[in-house]
Every structure is written in structure tokens, then in C-alpha cells.
């Protein structure tokens, strides 16, 4: 099957399409730098501000903003799900963990950091599709002694692990 994924960069004030990016990658997760670079090239300058959908909230996009000196705004998963009324009610679901991009970690509801510890590539089951990059975060020690352990973890879990899409630069 042939399928295309299209991203666009649009000027907020004029609604002018500044760039298009067409790829066969099935997910938008890693496409922000490419479409943003095309927009910058087309308009001839780096914008002060740029916003994007939640799907782009990953280390690649955040690093891109920092490297280009752009004040980037990407809503968190929690903000997006709250807006559409689909926030998971379980307070220990990853929707409620707060990502701190400067430190590349998540904060849990107990105020404990969930540190990045591993990145791996998950082969796509469809050979013509790109592999997925997964980043894992956890804090075994904090979970071991946490007062919310019984509410947050299943009986089989020794600690919470947050899995995110996206790779680091």
C-alpha cells in the first residue's frame, strides 16, 4: 500500500501556508524539524515563536526549538486530553505525569523524578514502514518506597515506566 503523511507550517496571523512536508512515515512524531526548516527557508527568517500539536512533543522537537532559538509551544498530552474531555481519570496514568524538557525527565504525582534511562528502536511489523524510536523513563528507588505504590502499580510491577515516542539528538 502506498500512503502519504503531510505536515504543513502555517503563519498564525495571515493563515498563509509557509511550507509542506510529505513523507511516507506513518507518524508525525519526528516531522517538526523538517517542515519547520522548509518554512524558515521559504520565509527567509527564523520566527520568534512556533507552536505545534501535542504529537510533536518529544525531545527531537524540543531540541530543535532550543537549537534554533525559537520560543516553542507544544501542549502536553494532559492539556490536549483535558480540552477534548478524554483525560484518563486514573491519577497515576502517564497523562498526569509532567515532562520537564530541560532535564529530560517526568515528574510523578509524588513529586519524584522519572529519569530517562534507555532508548531503543522498535522494528515496525510492516517492512515498508520506518521503525519506531522508544524512550523509557523510570525511578526504581522512588517507586520502591512511594506511599502511592499500591495505587500506582499493579501487583506484578516493581516500578513505573513511562514510554514515549521520539529520539534524542
Secondary structure by P-SEA (a helix, b strand, c coil): cbbbbbbbbbcccccccccccccccccccccaaaaaaaaaaaacccccbbbbccccccaaaaaaaaaaccbbbbbcaaaaaaaaccccccccccccccccccccbbbccccccccccbbbbbbbccccbbbbbbbbbbbcccccccccccccccccccbbbbbbccccc
